[in-house]
Structure formats: C-alpha cells, structure tokens
Amino acid sequence: MPITYGNYTKQLKLLPLVLLEEGGATCTARFGFVGTDGVFTCTEGNTFSFTPEQVSSILDATPIEGLSRRDDLSFAIYSYLVSNGLVDAGSIT
C-alpha cells in the first residue's frame, strides 16, 4: 500500500570528481531531495568511472558563460552522463 507524504523534486548532485594519476576519474552521482529544513537527503547513489579519453572529452567541453567553475564542471559531467545513457535527462534549475 503506497503512502504519500507530499511532493518533492528529485535532485541530482554531482561531484566530487576525483581525477586519477593515470588520467582517468571517478564521479559520484547522488539522487535525493531537499527537505523543508533545507538539507539535501540522498536516496540513491552511483559512482561512475571514466577513462582518460572520456575525462578529456568532459574537460574539453566548451564552458557555459555565467556559470561558476563548479556548476560548469557539473553540467559537463551531467551532459556526458545523459548523452551516454547513464542517467536520465531532467530539468536543470
């Protein structure tokens, strides 16, 4: 029996991005929601591994004007994950 407590927006938080010595990387994607207290609660997580070639394609993406370095890097990783079918596309806010 499903019980509904209210509505929420599922959020995706990317980073940390860990660059590895050989040129590869790992990134943790955390899905969750922000409660009424303003705190992000993780409900699901997945760590992705990237080859040196994949890291290069992510880092070589054209920067988006007006974004902070953190947001721009998160967007570049998110775009890569979506375009490769690793996460579903959502609305960026």
Secondary structure, DSSP 8 states (H G I E B T S, - for coil): ----------EEEEEEEEE-TTS-EEEEEEEEEE-TTS-EEEEEEEEEEE-HHHHHHHHTS---TT--HHHHHHHHHHHHHHHTTSS------
